[in-house]
Amino acid sequence: MSRPVAGGQPWLQPQRVQALEDALSRRILVIDGAMGTLIQQHGLAEADYRGERFVDGFDAEAPGERAAHELRGNNDLLNLTRPGVIADIHRAYLDAGADLVETNTFNSTSLSQADYGLQHLARELNREGARIARAACEAAEAVTPGHPRFVVGVIGPTSRTASISPDVNDPGFRNTSFDELRKAYGDATLGLVEGGADVVMVETVFDTLNAKAALYAIEEVFDELGGRLPVMVSGTITDASGRTLSGQTAEAFHVSLMHARPLSIGLNCALGARELRPHVETLARIAQCHVSAHPNAGLPNAFGGYDETPEEMATMLKEFATAGLVNLVGGCCGTTPAHIAAIAEAVRGVTPRRPGALA
């Protein structure tokens, strides 16, 4: 058993890691769906995001720290101000058949929270996000003891990119650095560990250098604490070119990150399942670890919404499964508990991909 972190509880529980590995060996596991889509359905106002803690523009628990900007849209802040909303969303996905729920921490790094003047909250947001998800999983397991559920601690890409200049007139300019990213990702990882995450996932990777900084930081935290959790990596193919924003194909993305010994590598966001399929097949052919796919509910329409029905998406992901391409499936933007329920039913009983089976 490893040393305790903040809160005094052991953070590394080998029996949970073993339970996850056992489940992956037996069946295709289901990841939950979109967090933002369901938050939008609640129609929350600025007052909901501020709660009592930020009502006057300052952080009541950190005197002198000012939330100078409008906070509506900072969905991760709801971990502190409206935790019941986030808990309800986790429960809805678990009830729909999700085996893994992702923490509401996609933007819970100091770099991303700086856009709201809340960079000092990064570790707390991750800790509370993991804690809320942990409680939801434990409640679900209490109802069905033979069906373990797992908390995926999400680390998003941040609002910065280490490989690409945001200024078209200055190609050499960068708005962040490897070391700045490394520190931000380290704080986020420690918070997720403290909150009870079973897995850490570096998600929606559009810049592989950002992902390398995240993976480096994660391993630094694990070294400091004296053990490691499983790590998942999921990139995003941004358009029909079949490349990430920083220019890599799925194969190059895989080669660049396999040194991290991930539990799984996969793709999410940006594209629907149909468009994502050839790139998932590429990963399935070469990866010696598990492969994941949680695409959007189709491509966005003219209004920024997503039109692919649960039945349509489930049909596509069932084909992924029967073709032997995946070990974990779920949904990203535009997906709901109805999508996850349909996907869970579609892949039930399908044999999971064997790592390296298509190589």
N, C-alpha and C positions, 0 to 999 in steps of 0.2 A: 504494500500500500504506500502511495506517495505521501509527501508532506502536505499539510493543509494549506490553503490559501486564505484570503480574507473571508471571514465568516467561520473559520475553524473547521470546515468539513473537508475530508479527503476529496481531491478533485479527480483523481484517476481511479476508476473502478473497473478492474480487469474483467469482471463478470459481464459488464455491459458491452465492453468491446467484443468479448467472445460471443455474446448473444447476437450482436450485429453481424459478425462474420458468419455465424451459423445460419442466420436468416438469409443472408446473401447466397449461401451455398445451396439453399433449398428452393428459393423462389425469387421472382422479380419483385423488388420493393418499390413502393409508391411514395414519391415525394409530394408534398402539398402543392397548392397553387398560388396564385398571386395574392400578395398582401395588400398592395396599393389599390387594386381593383375593389376589394371588399371594404377598405377604409373609405374610399370614395362613396360607396353606397350608404354610408352613415351620414353623409352631408354635414360633416363637422365644421364648426365656425372657428374664428380666431380665438374666441374664449375657451373653446374645448382644448385647443393646443396649448394655451397658456396655463389653464388650470388656476389653482390658487398660488402655485409657486412662482409663476412669472407674470402675475396679473398686473403689476405696476411697471413692467419693463425691466425689472431686475430679478436676479435669481435669489429668492428668499433664503436659500440654504447656502449660498456663497456670496456674502455681502461684497459689493464692489464689482461683481460680474454682471454685466449688462447684456440683456437680449435686445439689441438695438433694432432689430429688423422684424418685419411681420413673420410670425411663426407658422401660420397656416400653410400646410404643405410639408412641414417637417415631420413626416410620419413617424420617424423613430422617437421623437419627443413624446409621443403618446405612451411609450413605455413608462413614463414618469407621471404624465398628467391624466391619461385615460387608460390605465392598464386593463380595465375590464373590457374595453373594446377589443384590445389585442388578444386577450384570453379567449373571448368569444369566437374570434376568427380562428384561432388555433383549434378550439373545440369543434368548430364546424368542419374543418378539414379532417380531423381525427375521426369524427363521426362518419365522414364520407369514405373512409378507408385508407387514409394516409398512414404510412408506417413511419415516416420522418417528417417533422415539421421544422421549418426554417425560422430562425429568430428574426424579429422585426428590427434588424440592425444593419440593413444594407448601406445606410449612410452614417453609421455611428463611428466615424473616424474623426479625429480632430481637424483634418483637412476639409472634409465635407461639412462638418458642423460649424466651421469658421464662417461659412456663408451666412449663418444665422447669429453669429456672435456667441456661439455656445460650445466652442472647442473644449472648454474645461469639463464638459459632461461626457466625453467620449467613453471613458472606462465605465462610468456609471450606466450609461445607456446600454452598453453591451452586457453588463452584469444583470441588469433588470430585464433586458430582453430575453436572455437565457433563462433567468429565473421564472418568468411568466410561462415560457414554453415548457420548462421542466415540470412545473405544476400541472399543466394541461396534460402532458404525457403520463404523469403518475396517476392522474385521475382516470384516464382512459385505461391504463393497465390494471387499475383496481377493479374495473368492470369486467375486463377480459384478461385475466392473469397470464394466460398462455400466449398472449399476443403482445410482445414488447413493442414500445414506441420509442423513437429516438429523437433527440434534439440536435439539429444541425445549426451550429453557430456560424452565422453568415458574415463574411467579410467582403464588402463590395469594392469596386475598383477605385473609389474616391472620385472627386470632380476634377482631378488633375491627371496629367499624363506625362510620364518621364521620357517617352520616345519621340513625341511629336510636338512641334511648336504650335501654340495657339495663335500665333501672329504670322499671317501669311507673308508679311513683309520682312520677317526676321526668322528664317528657317532654323537658325541655331539657338533661338531662345527656348528656355524651358521654364515652366511655372512651378516646378517641384524638382526634387532630387531623390536619388536612391535612399540617402540617409534620412531625409525628411519623411519619406514614405515608410521606411523601416520603423522609425519611431512611432508613427501613427498606427501602423498595423500591430506593433507590439503591444501598445496600450489596449487596442481593441481585443486582441487575443486574450490578454490577461483577464479582461472583463468577462469574456465569454466563458473562460475556464472557471472563474469564480461563481458564475451564475449556474453552472451545471451542464454545459454543453457536452454531448457525447462525441461529437464530430465537429471539426472546423472545416468550413468550405470557403475557398477563395472563388468567388462567383462573378459571372458576367465579365470575364477578363477580356478587355479590348486592347490592352497594351501589355505584352508579355513581360516587359521590364517592371511594370507595376506588380505583376504577379510574382516575379522573382523576389522583389523586395518583401512582399507579403510572406512568401514561403520562408525566406531567410529570417524574418522577424518571428514567425511562428516557431521555428526551430530554436531560436534564441530563448524564447519563453519556455519551451519544453526542456531545454538544457538547464535553465535556471531552476525549474521546479522538479527536475529529476524524473521525468517520464514523458510520454507523448500520447496524444489522442490520434485517432485516424484523421487523415486530411483528404478532403475532396477538392478537386479543381474543375471548374466549369468555365469554358470560354464562350465568346459570342462571335459568330460570323455575321458581319455587319450588312452584307449586301450580296448581290448575285455573283460577285467576283470570287466568292468562296474563301475570303480572307478576313482575318481580324483587322481592326482599324490600324494596327501597327504593321500590317502587311503580311502576316503569316498564314499559310494554309493550315488546315487541321493537322496534317502530318507534321509540319514544322513546329506547330504549337505543342504537340505531343512530345516531340524530341527535346524541345527546350525545357520542359518541366518535369520529365520523368525522374530526374535525379532526386526529386523530393519524396519519392516512394509513396505516391498517393494511393489511398484506398480505391479511388476511382478518378477517372478523367472523363469529361463530357462537354456538352454544349447546351446553352440555354439562351433564351431571349432573341430579339431582333427578327428572327424568322419563325414561320409556322413549321409544323412537323413535316409537311410535304417538301418544303424548300431545304429543311435541315437534313433530310434523310441521307443524301450522298456523303455528307461530311461526317455524320455519325457512323456510316458504314466504313469510312476511312479509319476512324478511330478503332472501331471494332476489329478491323483486320490486323492492326499493328499493336494494340495495347496489351500489355501483359497484366494489367490490373482490370478492375471492373469499369464498365462504361455506363455513363448516365446521359439522359436526354430529358430536358424539361422545356419544351418550346412554347412560344406564344400561341394563343388561340387564333392562328392564322396571321396574315399580314394586316397591319392597321388600315382601316378604311379612311375615307376623306375627312372624317370628323375625329380621327385619332382613336376610334374604338376598335373592337375586335369582334368579328362576326362568326367565327368557326364554332359550331355547336358542340356540345359534349359528345354527341354521337359521332360526328365527323372526326373530331380529334381522337377519340378512342379507337376508331377504325384504323387510323393511320398508325397510332402507337402500338396497336395489336400487331400490325404488320412488322413493325420494328422488332417486336418480341418474337414472333414466330420465325422471323428470318435469323434469329440468333444474334442480334446486334446489341442488346442492352441487358443491364442488370438492375438499373434504377430508372424509373420514368415518373414524370410529373408534369406540372404546368408552370408557365411563367405569365407574362402580361396578358390580361384579359380572361384568365381562367378562374373558375369559381369552384365551390364544393361540388356542384353538379358535374363539372368536367372531371374532377378527381374521382368521383364515384363511378363515372362511366369508364374511366381509364382503369381503375382498380378492378372492375368487373371484367374488362376486356383482357387483362393480362393474367387473371387468376388461373392457375394451373399450367401456365406456359413455362417451359423449362428455361431457366436463366442462361444467359450467355456464359460459356466457359472462357476465361481469359486466354487469349491467344488462339481461340478456336478457328478463326478465319484467316490466320496468318499464313 
